């Protein structure tokens, strides 16, 4: 059974931290250089007691307000997050309760980051194809700010918190044309929170902060990202995957109306555009105002592109996400 995107809604925390605020708090941080590399001018940050579930629920409320009859149609929740409320139960079940959905709705979480939206499309397409669900809420929500050491300039200035919910509906015509996924577990240490799981539980020892050669502070309880290693990985894997996906569908780069990449950083997006020879007018970016919102970045960008008139009905869109895992995935959409 084919599946297509019917609508997207998203929610960002009220709290906004600008580059100017960081510059005032940390005079030693070269925020001009940060902006040139990251492309981020401001980011939304969750409040102390605000979680990915809270953001996701607010996004769902917006979607349901726009489609009053949708609630009775929902038969699946697929929730992607790396910042759940609890170890158990999954966030999808907490959202199921908050939305007061019936017992015949399937629900599950999966743990993935910047490629999560693409993997979620693949999972949802499989559920529709087997007849398990026909109106799915694909929820992508993260609050990375809670995993970041305040003194780590490399990640604190880059990431923002946010949630998106994508309504995927089965039907006679397909909006998700094709998907290609990739994995490289050998690179997992390039993007990791070392402590906090059962392999290395949090302790007083894992909380001891260290300062790296670039002046960034982080402990084993915090996110560690090898920025140059991730950039090298993206450049080596993602363009090949995109070209292979287009070739399999007998499409050229020129046949794509809009490219929407995971909003990783300006350096990463510039590099992909250069390698693939993508014209600026064919790529949509919004990381300047929202930052890198992890699993929610692609659907947030799709919704913004649509609202800003950059994305129209029946446009051919190529979306691609890449990051933690290491993982990467690309999809062709008929929007």
C-alpha positions as CSV (number, residue, x, y, z in Angstrom):
1,X,0.0,0.0,0.0
2,X,1.5,3.4,-1.0
3,X,1.9,6.1,1.6
4,X,2.2,9.9,1.4
5,X,2.7,12.9,3.6
6,X,-0.6,14.5,4.3
7,X,0.6,17.3,6.7
8,X,3.4,18.3,9.1
9,X,3.2,20.3,12.3
10,X,6.0,21.2,14.7
11,X,6.6,22.9,18.0
12,X,9.7,24.7,19.3
13,X,10.3,25.7,23.0
14,X,9.6,29.3,23.9
15,X,13.1,30.0,25.2
16,X,15.5,31.3,22.6
17,X,19.2,31.7,23.0
18,X,20.9,34.0,20.5
19,X,24.6,34.2,19.6
20,X,24.8,37.6,21.2
21,X,23.7,36.0,24.5
22,X,26.4,33.4,24.2
23,X,28.9,36.0,23.4
24,X,28.0,38.0,26.5
25,X,28.1,34.9,28.7
26,X,31.3,33.6,27.2
27,X,33.5,36.5,25.9
28,X,36.2,34.0,24.9
29,X,33.9,32.3,22.4
30,X,34.4,33.7,18.9
31,X,30.7,33.9,18.0
32,X,31.4,35.4,14.6
33,X,33.5,32.4,13.7
34,X,30.9,30.1,15.2
35,X,28.2,31.7,13.0
36,X,30.3,31.3,9.9
37,X,30.9,27.6,10.5
38,X,27.6,26.6,12.0
39,X,25.2,28.9,10.2
40,X,23.2,29.1,13.4
41,X,22.2,32.6,14.8
42,X,19.7,31.4,17.4
43,X,18.3,28.2,18.8
44,X,15.2,27.2,20.9
45,X,16.1,25.5,24.2
46,X,13.7,23.4,26.3
47,X,12.9,24.6,29.8
48,X,14.2,22.7,32.8
49,X,11.1,20.5,33.2
50,X,10.2,20.5,29.4
51,X,10.8,17.2,27.6
52,X,10.7,15.9,24.1
53,X,7.3,14.4,24.9
54,X,5.9,17.8,25.9
55,X,7.1,19.3,22.6
56,X,5.7,16.4,20.6
57,X,2.3,16.7,22.3
58,X,2.2,20.4,21.5
59,X,3.0,19.6,17.8
60,X,0.3,17.0,17.8
61,X,-2.2,19.4,19.2
62,X,-1.4,21.8,16.3
63,X,-1.9,19.0,13.7
64,X,-5.2,17.8,15.2
65,X,-6.5,21.4,15.4
66,X,-5.9,21.7,11.7
67,X,-7.5,18.3,11.0
68,X,-10.4,17.8,13.5
69,X,-11.3,14.4,12.0
70,X,-7.8,13.0,12.1
71,X,-7.9,11.8,15.7
72,X,-10.5,9.1,14.9
73,X,-8.4,7.9,11.9
74,X,-5.0,7.5,13.7
75,X,-4.0,3.8,14.0
76,X,-0.2,4.1,14.5
77,X,2.3,6.2,16.4
78,X,6.0,5.9,15.5
79,X,8.1,8.0,17.9
80,X,11.8,8.7,17.2
81,X,13.8,10.2,20.1
82,X,17.1,9.9,21.9
83,X,15.8,11.9,24.9
84,X,12.8,9.9,26.2
85,X,11.0,10.7,29.4
86,X,11.8,7.3,30.9
87,X,13.9,4.2,30.2
88,X,10.5,2.5,30.1
89,X,7.8,2.8,29.0
90,X,8.4,4.4,25.5
91,X,7.3,7.9,24.8
92,X,4.9,6.7,22.1
93,X,2.7,5.1,24.9
94,X,2.8,8.3,27.0
95,X,1.7,10.3,23.9
96,X,-1.0,7.7,23.2
97,X,-2.4,8.4,26.7
98,X,-2.1,12.2,26.3
99,X,-4.0,12.1,23.0
100,X,-6.6,9.7,24.5
101,X,-6.4,7.3,21.6
102,X,-8.2,4.0,21.4
103,X,-6.6,0.6,22.2
104,X,-6.3,-0.5,18.6
105,X,-3.6,2.0,17.8
106,X,-0.1,0.5,17.5
107,X,2.7,2.4,19.1
108,X,6.5,2.1,19.4
109,X,9.7,4.2,19.8
110,X,12.9,3.8,18.0
111,X,16.3,5.3,19.0
112,X,18.0,7.3,16.2
113,X,19.0,10.9,15.7
114,X,19.6,12.9,12.5
115,X,18.6,10.2,10.1
116,X,15.6,9.3,12.2
117,X,13.0,10.9,9.9
118,X,14.1,8.9,6.9
119,X,14.2,5.7,8.9
120,X,10.8,6.6,10.3
121,X,9.4,7.0,6.7
122,X,10.8,3.5,5.9
123,X,9.2,2.0,9.0
124,X,5.9,3.7,8.3
125,X,5.9,2.7,4.7
126,X,6.4,-0.9,5.8
127,X,3.5,-0.8,8.2
128,X,1.2,0.6,5.5
129,X,2.4,-2.0,2.9
130,X,1.5,-4.9,5.3
131,X,-1.8,-3.3,6.3
132,X,-0.8,-2.8,9.9
133,X,-1.6,0.9,9.9
134,X,-3.0,3.5,7.4
135,X,-2.9,6.8,9.3
136,X,0.4,7.1,11.1
137,X,1.8,9.9,13.3
138,X,5.6,9.9,12.7
139,X,6.9,11.8,15.7
140,X,10.5,13.1,15.7
141,X,11.5,15.0,18.9
142,X,14.6,15.6,20.8
143,X,16.0,17.8,23.6
144,X,19.7,17.5,23.1
145,X,20.3,20.6,25.2
146,X,19.9,18.4,28.3
147,X,22.8,16.2,27.2
148,X,25.2,19.1,26.5
149,X,27.8,20.5,28.8
150,X,27.3,24.3,29.1
151,X,31.0,24.8,28.4
152,X,31.1,22.8,25.2
153,X,31.0,25.5,22.5
154,X,31.2,23.0,19.6
155,X,27.8,21.5,20.3
156,X,26.0,24.0,22.5
157,X,26.0,26.7,19.8
158,X,24.8,24.2,17.2
159,X,21.9,22.2,18.5
160,X,18.4,23.4,19.2
161,X,15.4,21.5,20.7
162,X,12.2,20.8,18.9
163,X,9.5,18.3,17.8
164,X,7.7,17.6,14.6
165,X,4.8,15.3,13.8
166,X,4.2,14.1,10.3
167,X,0.9,12.6,9.2
168,X,1.5,9.7,6.9
169,X,-1.6,8.2,5.2
170,X,-1.9,5.1,3.0
171,X,-3.7,5.5,-0.3
172,X,-3.7,4.8,-4.0
173,X,-0.9,7.1,-4.9
174,X,2.6,7.2,-3.3
175,X,4.2,10.3,-1.9
176,X,7.2,8.3,-0.6
177,X,8.7,7.2,-3.9
178,X,11.8,5.4,-2.8
179,X,14.2,5.2,0.2
180,X,17.8,4.2,0.7
181,X,19.4,3.6,4.1
182,X,22.9,3.1,5.3
183,X,24.8,2.1,8.5
184,X,28.4,2.1,9.8
185,X,28.5,0.9,13.3
186,X,32.3,1.0,13.3
187,X,32.1,4.8,13.5
188,X,29.8,5.0,16.5
189,X,32.4,6.7,18.8
190,X,32.4,9.8,16.6
191,X,29.0,10.9,18.0
192,X,28.3,9.5,21.5
193,X,27.3,10.0,25.1
194,X,29.7,7.5,26.7
195,X,28.0,7.2,30.1
196,X,24.3,6.7,31.2
197,X,23.5,3.3,29.7
198,X,24.1,-0.1,31.3
199,X,27.6,-0.5,29.7
200,X,28.8,2.5,31.6
201,X,26.4,3.8,34.3
202,X,26.6,7.4,35.4
203,X,28.7,8.0,38.4
204,X,30.7,10.7,40.2
205,X,33.6,9.6,38.1
206,X,31.8,9.9,34.7
207,X,30.7,13.4,35.7
208,X,34.2,14.8,36.0
209,X,34.6,17.4,33.2
210,X,37.6,17.6,30.9
211,X,38.8,20.3,28.6
212,X,39.9,19.4,25.1
213,X,42.5,21.1,22.9
214,X,39.9,23.5,21.5
215,X,38.8,24.6,25.0
216,X,35.5,22.7,24.9
217,X,34.4,21.2,28.2
218,X,32.6,17.9,28.5
219,X,32.4,14.8,30.7
220,X,31.4,11.2,29.9
221,X,27.8,12.1,30.8
222,X,27.7,14.7,27.9
223,X,27.4,14.5,24.1
224,X,30.7,14.1,22.4
225,X,30.9,14.9,18.7
226,X,33.9,14.6,16.4
227,X,32.9,17.4,14.1
228,X,35.6,16.8,11.4
229,X,35.1,13.1,11.6
230,X,31.3,13.5,11.0
231,X,31.9,15.9,8.1
232,X,34.3,13.4,6.4
233,X,31.7,10.6,6.9
234,X,28.9,12.7,5.4
235,X,31.0,13.7,2.4
236,X,32.1,10.2,1.7
237,X,28.7,8.4,2.1
238,X,25.8,10.8,1.4
239,X,26.5,12.0,-2.1
240,X,27.0,8.4,-3.3
241,X,23.8,7.3,-1.7
242,X,21.9,10.2,-3.3
243,X,23.3,9.5,-6.8
244,X,22.5,5.8,-6.5
245,X,18.9,6.5,-5.3
246,X,18.3,8.9,-8.2
247,X,19.8,6.5,-10.8
248,X,17.6,3.7,-9.5
249,X,14.6,5.9,-10.1
250,X,15.8,7.1,-13.5
251,X,16.0,10.7,-12.2
252,X,18.7,13.3,-12.6
253,X,19.7,16.0,-10.1
254,X,18.0,18.5,-12.3
255,X,14.7,16.6,-12.0
256,X,14.6,17.3,-8.3
257,X,12.6,20.5,-7.5
258,X,13.9,20.9,-3.9
259,X,16.7,19.3,-1.7
260,X,16.1,19.3,2.0
261,X,19.0,18.0,4.0
262,X,19.2,17.4,7.7
263,X,20.2,20.9,9.0
264,X,23.5,19.8,10.4
265,X,25.6,22.9,10.0
266,X,26.4,25.4,7.3
267,X,29.8,23.8,6.7
268,X,28.1,20.4,6.1
269,X,25.4,21.8,3.8
270,X,27.8,23.9,1.8
271,X,30.0,20.8,1.3
272,X,27.1,18.7,0.1
273,X,25.9,21.4,-2.2
274,X,29.4,21.7,-3.7
275,X,29.9,18.0,-4.2
276,X,26.5,17.4,-5.7
277,X,26.6,20.7,-7.7
278,X,23.2,21.8,-6.3
279,X,22.1,25.3,-7.1
280,X,21.3,27.5,-4.1
281,X,17.7,28.1,-5.2
282,X,17.1,24.3,-5.2
283,X,18.0,23.8,-1.6
284,X,16.1,24.9,1.5
285,X,17.8,25.9,4.8
286,X,16.4,27.2,8.1
287,X,19.1,26.3,10.6
288,X,19.9,30.0,11.1
289,X,16.7,30.5,13.2
290,X,16.2,27.0,14.7
291,X,19.6,25.4,14.8
292,X,20.2,21.6,14.4
293,X,17.1,20.0,15.8
294,X,18.3,16.5,15.2
295,X,15.5,14.0,14.2
296,X,13.0,16.9,13.8
297,X,15.2,19.0,11.4
298,X,14.0,17.6,8.1
299,X,10.2,17.8,8.7
300,X,10.5,21.2,10.3
301,X,12.4,22.4,7.2
302,X,9.8,20.8,4.9
303,X,7.0,22.6,6.7
304,X,8.8,25.9,6.6
305,X,9.6,25.5,2.9
306,X,5.9,24.8,2.2
307,X,4.7,27.8,4.3
308,X,7.3,30.0,2.6
309,X,6.2,29.0,-0.9
310,X,9.4,27.1,-1.7
311,X,7.6,23.7,-1.8
312,X,4.5,23.1,-3.9
313,X,2.1,20.3,-4.5
314,X,3.6,17.5,-6.7
315,X,7.1,18.8,-6.4
316,X,9.8,16.1,-6.4
317,X,11.8,16.5,-3.2
318,X,14.9,14.7,-2.1
319,X,15.5,14.5,1.7
320,X,18.6,13.2,3.4
321,X,19.6,12.7,7.0
322,X,22.9,11.6,8.5
323,X,24.5,11.3,11.9
324,X,24.6,9.2,15.1
325,X,25.2,5.5,14.5
326,X,26.8,6.3,12.2
327,X,23.7,6.2,10.0
328,X,22.4,7.9,6.9
329,X,19.3,7.7,4.8
330,X,17.8,9.5,1.7
331,X,14.3,9.5,0.2
332,X,12.5,10.7,-2.9
333,X,9.2,12.3,-2.1
334,X,6.3,13.4,-4.4
335,X,5.1,16.1,-2.0
